[in-house]
Amino acid sequence: MPRTEALESVALVTKVLAVVKRNSQYRLNCHRIVIALVAIVLAIMLLDWRLAVADDNQQDELIKMVADLISGEDKDFRAVGFESVRSGAKSAEATRHFAALLPKLSPESQIGLLSALADRGDREARPALITLISMTQNEAIREAILRAFGTLGEAADVPVLVKSLSASQRERAASHISLKQLQGTEIANAILAVLPTCSAELQSDLLEILADRRETTTMPVMIQAAVNKDAIVRTAAMRALSKIAGPEQVAGMVCGVLRAETGRERDEAERAIVSACLRNPDVTARAAPLIQAMQGLAAADAAVIVGTLGRVGGPDSLQIVETWIKDSDAGKQQSGLRALCNWPNASIVPRLLELFQQADLPATRAMLLAALIRVAPLPDERPNQERLALLEKTLLLCQENDDRNRVIERARAIRTIETLRFLLPFVENPVTSEKACGSIVELAHHRDLREPNKLEFDKALDIVLATSKNAESLERAKRYKIGQTWERPKVTSKQ
Amino acid sequence: MADDAAKLDSACEALKAYNWGADKNALQPIEDAIVSTSSDAAARAALEARLIAVLESDVSRDAKDYVCRALAVIGSTASVPSLATLLTKEELSHMARFALERIPSVQAADALRAALATVSGDLKVGVLSSLGNRGDAASVTQIAAALGDADSKVAAAAAAALGSIRTPEAAKALAAAKPIAAAMSIVMDSRLACAEAFLAQGKMEDARAIYMLLVGESNPKLIRLAATRGIQTCLEQKR
């Protein structure tokens, strides 16, 4: 009988006895019953103690066995030992014993045990990690310790992990993962505490980690970092905010856009604001925080932010952008046009065409044409034929071969057989040939388009094979012709 | 009802001439009867009797095969004698076992056990396997006797059957076994299976006793690994 049930039974008997005691005819036997009951309780306590001792012995035996296994030469037997560390002998004492083995083991066994302790997840092992990391310079062991901190560490371990972000590639990767994995409400504060003392590169890493941890309470610090003097920090802060910020942070993020240098940094900062605006579940109010933020800005700053407003789109934004376009000030007009050219969908195409016809300045016409080429094939509710027709119309507006090539390149976004037919004549022209070949193989990449139109695609791919000088286009054409696929080269996120 | 009976008569006639590849629709009334008699013991007994009669008659192997499959579903003690006579026949022994393995009566196990003395080679392997699949604890002694068989397949089948039965007696028989070398690995596997059964039943000491014997250096590494893990599992259990 389990111990708890035995003790519960005794308690029940005691209650029954109390009832019996009240009944005079049994009163004489009561003291005997009490003595018997006490004897039972003592017997159960003795049994309980003996079982506890037996359990302790059993655990000692298991710990010794595991120690022997993981100290051994054979990796398969070590794996059996590690399995026990992962899931067996669930007590803090056992964890301490297992962790105490660390310094006595070979490097290979140390790494295995660290991984097993990490999976076990008992923070009793943490002091052993701290001791070991101060003792070893072995990169693989340090990497394993840093990974183990992910599940076994606490806020106090953040400085060690942050320091390791500047170490070797392996240690850096391990620390990065562990900093994201650490559990506890104090981790964010611990990271913020070391942030000001770090180099720009480290701050960039930490901001990314905070965003990946979804530490929304740190967003004020991120907004502050978005105007840092160092572009690396600013970019990282805006990138972090793009992952977690919402409409409430837009006003703060505007400063980040204004502080960003024109070009790639500004472009990325503007995209971050768009991400934050798009998190507003009320579609009609997505531009509202940005419009509000614009109101307090100086004219020069507002001219920058109106471009961002164009990226968000929507009727409220359009109204403001139109006011800018119609302004008598040429600078404001240009800012308004730039905003319209950033529009996220094709709803402004008629207006772009109208403005293109009216524009005199070559730079303005080029900007509007580029916008038309960009938005014409954007996927939306419009039928493919309409998208392609708009692209063909845009092609007629092109005066330069570069623009024509851009149109041909964008055509690949409209995945229909009509697009293939549209592209084929451009293969014959040496100026547009390579772009047309690139778009044809891209269309052919999509099996659901290629297979139902196999004959037409085979002919087109033969033309590509006979015409193109581009190795990638040739390779792709060959593969698609025989029904194979092609793996796109991987692009890293920071590229 | 009369229509159904007529269809069944016709199907039983068709069964007598049945060969694989023939139109199986002709037998559909038998399939229907198997289903429709599930809650009518008398009707099911009558159907069983008709099928036994076919089994005992001079019909094709394929027809008998079909009957055995049907008796695996509806067979009772009444089917056992007829099925038992097929256990020694090379072409039909396996189908007879297919039915006998599934007939829940003690007589079915008795028939299989009795057949052990009359069959050899592959047929004996099959009968041992069927007794194991039935988990027939009463057969441990007879199965254990086959552990020392000179035919390695028979010895291995006996060991596997004891590993399926997994009683303390089966474990003892396996521990005492001195089979030919080719069957040794199956004996060890079966001992591990017995230990696992004891673990599942909470008999830690019994399980551990087996594991401790298997963890010895003389045993193959995989067995030692399994035994080591078994000992750990025993030690990890709270009393």
HADDOCK unambig.tbl for C-alpha pairs under 7 A between the chains (distance, minus, plus):
assign (segid A and resid 51 and name CA) (segid B and resid 239 and name CA) 6.70 0.50 0.50
assign (segid A and resid 55 and name CA) (segid B and resid 238 and name CA) 6.30 0.50 0.50
assign (segid A and resid 55 and name CA) (segid B and resid 239 and name CA) 6.47 0.50 0.50
assign (segid A and resid 58 and name CA) (segid B and resid 235 and name CA) 5.63 0.50 0.50
assign (segid A and resid 59 and name CA) (segid B and resid 235 and name CA) 6.69 0.50 0.50
assign (segid A and resid 62 and name CA) (segid B and resid 232 and name CA) 6.42 0.50 0.50
assign (segid A and resid 62 and name CA) (segid B and resid 235 and name CA) 5.89 0.50 0.50
assign (segid A and resid 77 and name CA) (segid B and resid 225 and name CA) 6.47 0.50 0.50
assign (segid A and resid 80 and name CA) (segid B and resid 229 and name CA) 6.26 0.50 0.50
assign (segid A and resid 88 and name CA) (segid B and resid 236 and name CA) 5.86 0.50 0.50
assign (segid A and resid 89 and name CA) (segid B and resid 236 and name CA) 5.55 0.50 0.50
